[in-house]
Amino acid sequence: MVDECGANAASIPAEGFRWNIKTREVPMSVAVPAPRTAWNAELTRLRTEVAGPVSTSAEDTYDGARASWNRAFDLRPAVVVEPLDAEDVVAAVRFAGRTGLGVGIQATGHGVAAAADDALLLATRRMDDVQVDPVARTARLGAGVSWGPVLAEAQLHGLAPLAGSAPHVGAVGYTLGGGMGWLARRHGLSADKVHALEVVTADGEIRRVTADDDPELFWALRGGGAGSLGVVTAMEIELVPVSDVYAGNLLYPTELADEVFGRYETWVADVPDELTSAVVVMNFPPFEEVPEPIRGRSFVIVRGCWCGPSEEGGALIDYWRSWREPLLDAFGPMPFAEMAAISQDPVDPVPAQVCTDSLSALGPEVARTILGHTLPAGGPPELIFSEVRHGGGALARADRGAGHAALGDVTFLTHSVGIPDPAAPDRLGTHLRKLRDALAPHRTRHAYLNFLDGEDRRARTREAFTAPEWERLRAVKTAVDPENRFCFGLVL
């Protein structure tokens, strides 16, 4: 599959109108009109065909339309379309086909793979419809909806989506990347609960994709569809009967970090599937928004979510309380609607860089590596946190969507996040590479794509799939997007 995207839109008025994406040559059979006139005419046509806003760099709406939540990415698309419905998406994709532009897709911009520069960016945030059917225990979600409204509506009926740790993350993009949330060990990945997908493919057609109607595309999208196979305009998912959980955080001093990591590995070796948990090294920033007792301090944290009977969850967490009294005990019963309190991810946009690795075991050497690269060392810490999340349970079941078979070998998943220093923008990336190099002897081959972004996500796409999955996924890509119109997602 070619990895080359569409023509540089900035060059269209000067060098031509319709380009072949694979060769960047103007097809001989296409009459090339006056460049500037042709581009303006196509742009005018696009504005008449879509109901949602259309922005170029010449307009005041452009910066707001193109902005990603992760400010480390500064997208510079030729055109931004904010569709209101699937028909708008159809018109936009057909416009891209006529003008030779690659197509990027963004809901919230938490998980950017590649900046859709000089391309068409579909910013789906206005497609935010949520419809919950409490009898069928299903929900239909628009392309741009975040988990928060889905969670709120579902909880009114004692139901829950398999949302991520941050309710303001886009539901569709999260699900297409797999989706490992705080109910994962009991109920699986978010992608496991997809019943149907409404997709606009590169030919500008709307397809309803299910396991029965289009099994290969359905399989590929649920794990390999993050910006690479088409535009998912709506998603129908199953909800699970979860309303109250026993969840939260136990904060211990970093002096106990080695012991906490060791006890954690022993503890999770035989915990029930109802518990999804993590051990975290956290450096709280010295900001006024952070509560005073933890402001500017570092902790090792045991966090998680138990979705069984509350008294059983409390007994499970007493394993820790009976060992050492935590500096802060924020574990207890809560409505699952308040699940954001577990991870306490930032809501406001930030520039962030991340890395991830999968591990078959934790062990003292791995613990020392994570601690040594995360805790402050004579100055401000490079990372905000490093989390080690426990896998297994329902996550280990194979024969699901693309990339899920390899999860069976993943017992622990690391996730490290930092904010780059504007005065030394390359330093954080170097630090994250050193962390990965140090973990290399201990990791399995699987990459979890939702914990990656930017060039790392693209470079490591292959690591997310077994060899048979990879060949199968590439075959689907060739069938539905032979010209690689959707070239800003995974590299397939």
N, C-alpha and C positions, 0 to 999 in steps of 0.2 A: 504493500500500500504506500502511495506517495505521502510524504510529510509536508509537501509544499502547499501553502495556502493560496488564496485568491490574489488577484492583482492589487498592487498598491493604489488605493483610491486617489491618493494625492497626485499620482502620475496619470490618471485617466484623462483629464482634459488635455494634457500635453502630448501623450503618446498613443492614445487609442481608446477604443470603447469596449469592445467585447474581447476578453482574453480567455484562452484555454488554461484552466487551472493547472493541468499537469505539465504543460510545456511553456506556458506564458507566451505562446505564439498566437497571433490573430488568425483564426481559421480562414482559409482562402475563400470559403463559400459565403462568408459573412461580409456584407457591405458595411464599411466603417463610415459612419456619418461624421459630420464635423464634431470633433471631440467635445468641446465645451458645451455646444448646443445639445448634443446627445445626452451628456451627463445631466444637464439641467432639466431636460425633458423627462428623463427617467425619474429624477427626484420629484418633479412635479406630479408625475403619474403616481408615484408611491404615496405622496401626500393625499391624493384623491382616493386611493384604494384602501387606506387604513383609517380607522376611527381614532386610534391612539396618537399621541404626540410623536413627531419626527423631528430630530434635532441634528444639526451639523455644528461644526466648530464656529460658524458665523453667528450662532444664536445664543442668547443668554441662558437658555434651558440646557445647553449641552453639558456643562460641568456637573449639574445635579443628576442628569440622566445617565451619565457614564460612570459615576462614582461607585467604587466597591467599598464594602465594609472594611476589608483589609486594605489600609491605606499604603501598604508596601507596593501596591500595584496601581499604576497611573495609566489607565487605559486611554488610548487615543484613536477611537474608531472613526471611520469616515462618516458613518451615519449611525444614529441611535434611534431605534424604534421601540416605543413602549406600547406593546399591543394590549388591546382590551379583551380580545377573544381569539379563538383559533383561526378565524378568517383573516384577522390582521396578520397573524403569523404566516399564513399561506401567502398573502400578498407580499410580505417582506422577504420570504425565502425565494419566491419567484423573481422578485427584484434583484436579489443577490445572484440568481442564476443568469439573468439578462446582463448584468454589469460585471460579472466575473469576480464578485467579492466572496471571501470566506465569511462564515457566519459564526459569531460567538454568542453565548447564551449566559445570562446572569440574572439571578433573582435578588439575592442579598449581597453577593460578592464576598462570601466568607471563604470559599474554596476555589480561588482562581487558579487555573492551570496555565494558561498563556494569555497575555494581554491581547485583546482583539484589535490591535492597531491596524489602521487603514482598512478596516473591514466593516461589516454590518454587525452591530451589537443589538441583540434582542434583550432588552431589559424588561423582564416579565413581571415586575413588582405590582403592576396594576391588575394582574389576573389573580386576584386574591380571594376568590369565592370559596366558601367552606359549606358543605352540606353533609350533615350527620343523619344517618338512619339508625336510630337506637334499637329498632326491632331486629334489623338485619345485622347490627353491629358493624356497620361500614361507614365510610366517609368518602366523599368525592372532593378533591382538592384542586384548586387552580394552580397554574404553573408557578406563580410567584408568591404563594402564601407561605408564611413562616409557621413554625410549630405552635407558637403561642395561641393564636386563635383556634387552631384545631384542638389543642389540649383543653382550652377553656370550654368549648362547645361539647366535646366528648365527655368531660368530667361532670357535666350537668346530668348525664345519664349513667354515671358510674363506670364509664368506659375510658380507655386511654389509647392514644396512638403510640407506636414505638418510636418516640421522639428522641432527639439527641440531648446532650447535656445543656444546651443553650436554646431556649424557646424562640429566640429571634433568628435562628438559622433557617434557611429555606428548606421546606419539607421535601420538594421534588429532588433537588440536587443532592441533598443528604441521602435520600433513599436510593438514588441511582448509583451512588458510591458504595452502597451496602447498608450502612446505618447501624452502628453499635451503640445503643443507648443504655440507660440504667435499668432496663427490663430484659436485657439481651440474653443473659444466661438462662432465663426461664422461658422467654418467648421468641428468641432468635433475633435476626436482623430486621430492620425496617423493610428491607427488600423482600423478606419472606412473606410479608403480609399484603403484598400488592396483588390485587385481583385483575386489574385492567389498566392500560395506559392509552391515552389519546395522544397520538404522535403525528407531527408534520415532518415528513421525510424530505430528502433533498430534491425530489421531483415536485415539491409543492403540493403534495396530496396529504389528506388527513386519513390516518389509519386508526382503527380501534384494535389494540394489540392485547391478546390474551393467550393463555397457555393452550387454548383450543384453536383459536383463529389464526395465530401466527406464532407458533411455539419457539422458533429459533430467535426471532427478534425479541420476543418476551423474555426469553432466557438471557439474551445478551444485554438488554437494557438494565436488568436488575443486577448491576455490578459493573458493567462495562459501558454504560450509556451516559456517563457524565460529560455532556457536551460533544460527543463524538459520533452519534448515530442518528440524531434528529432532535427535534424540539418537542419535549413532552409538554403538552398544553393542559392536560388534566390527568389526575391519578386517582384510582379507586382503591382504597385500602381496607383491610380488616382492622377492627378495633378490638382490644382485649379488655376483659372485665377486671380492671384495677382502679380503685378509687382512693384507698388509704395504704400507705407504706410505712415502714420503719426505716428511716434514712437520715443521713447527715454526715458529720465529720467529728473525729477525735483528733485534737492537736496535741502533739508531744514535742518536747524540746529536741533540738537537733543533736544534742549530746547522746540521745538514745537511738539515733537513726539506724545504726548497725543492728541493734537488737530488734527494733521495730520491723525492719526488712526481713530479718530471719524469722521472727514470729509470724509475720504475715504469710510467708511462703508455707510454713507449717500449717497455719490456720486454714488457708484456702484449699489445701490438698483434698479435703473431704467435705467441704461445705455443700449444702443443698443448692440446687439450681435456682432457687428463689432469691439467692443473694448474688448481685452483681456488685463488685467492689474494686477498689484501687488503693495503692499506697502512693503517696505524693510527697515530693519535696517542694515546698512553696516558699517563695520569697515575696512577702507582701510589700508593695511599694509604699513609700513614705508620703502618701497623699491624704488630704483631709477627708476624702470620701471613705477611706478605710477606717474601721473602728479603732479607737485608740489602743486597746489592749494588744492588737496584732499589727498595728501600723509600723512599717519599716522593719519588721522582724521576720525571721525564718523559722519554719516548723517542718516536722515530718508528720504527715496526716494519714490517718486511715479513714477512708470514706466509702460510702456505698449505699445501696438501696435493697431492702428486703421486701419482697412483694407477697409474703405469706402472712399468717396470723401475727399480729403485733407482739404478743407475748413471746412467741418463738424468736422473733427478731431481737427483742430485748435480751433474751437469754444468750443468743449468739454473740451479741456485742459485749455482754458481760465478761467474755473471755479476755477482753482488753481491760475493762475497768478493774477486774480483780487482779490483774498483773501490776499495773501502775495507774494511778489516777491521772487522767489527761489534764493538761493545762487548761483546755477548754473542751467541754463535752457538749457538742451540738448535735448529738444523735438522738432521735426519738420519733414518735409517731408524727406523721404529717400527711395532709392530702397530697396525692400525687400531682395535683395542679400546681403545687409549690416546688416541684422538682428542680427548678433553677437554683434553689438554695444549696443543692448538693455540690455542684461544681463551682457555682458563683462566678461564672465566666463574665468578662466585661461586656457591657451592652453597647457602649459608645464605640464608634469606629476607632481602630488603632492600626498602626503599621506593625505587622507581626511576621516572624519567620518561624517555621516549625520543622521538626523532623520526627521520624518514627522508626521503630524496629520491632520485629516480632521475635519472641524468645520462647524456647521450650522449657526453660527453667530460670529461676532467679539466681540464687546462690550468692555467697559473700563477695565474690569478685565483681559480679554484675552490680551488686548494691554499692560497692565502693566506687565503681566507675560512675554510676549515676550521681551519687552524692558528691564526688569530687568535681564533676562538671557542672553541678547545679548550685551548690552552696556558695556564698560569697567567699572570695579568697583575697583579702587585702584591699577590697574596693567594692564598688557596686557590682551586684551579680550580673552575669551575662544573660541568665534565663529567669523568666518569671516563675516557671515551674517545670518539673519533670514528673510525669505520672506513669505508673505501671499498672495497667488495668488487667484484671484477671479474665481469661477466656474460658473455653470449655463449655460444658452444659449444652444448651441448644445450639450454641455457636459451632460446635464440633460436628454437627450433622451435615453431611455432604449432599450431593444430588439436588442442588438448588440453582440459584442464578449464577452468572459468570463470576469467577473469582472466589466462590464460596467453598469449593472443595478444599482449597489449601488452608482454610481456617481450622481444619481439623488438627493440624500440627501446631497450632498457636496456643500456648498456655498463658503467656503474658504478652502484652502489647505496650510498648513504651510510646510516650507522647511528650515531647519537649517543646516549649514555646518561649520565644524571646522577642524583645522589641529592639530593633537596630538603633544604634547611636548615629544620629545624623552627621556627627563629626568624624565617624569612622564606620561608614555603612557596610564595609566588607568584613568587619571583625566578627560579627555575630555568625555569619555564614561559615567562617573559618572555624569558629568554636563548635558549631553544630557538626561540622564534618569530623572534627577531632573526637567528638562524643561517639559518632557512628563508627569511626575507625576503632575506637577502644572497645566497642561492643561487638565488633565483627566476629570474634571467635565464638560468640555465644548465640548468635541470631539464627533463625530459620530463614528460608528464602522468601517468605511471604511478606508483601508490603500491603498495608491497609491504606487505600487511596484517600479516604476521608481525613486521614491525619497527615496528608501531604498537600503541598500546593506549589505553584510556580514550576520552574524547570525540574525540580525534584520529582514532582508528580508525573511529568511527562517522561523523564529519563527512567523512572522506576515503574512505569506502567506494566511492563512485561513481568515484573516480580509479583504482581498481584494474581497471576493465573498459572495454573498447571500447564504443561505443554499441550495436552489435548484441548484444554479450554482456550488457549491462545489461538490455536489453528481454527477452532470453531468460531471464535470471536472475529478473527480476521475475515473469515468467509462471510459472516453476516455484514461486516463493514463494507466489503467489496460489493455485496448485493444491494445494499440500501443507499450507499453513498460512494459510488465508484470514482467520482472526481474529488473526493475529500473536501466537500463543501464545509462540513463541520470539522474544522481543523484546529480549533483552539481548546479542545478538551483533551482527552487521552490520546496518545499517539498509537493508533492501531494500524 
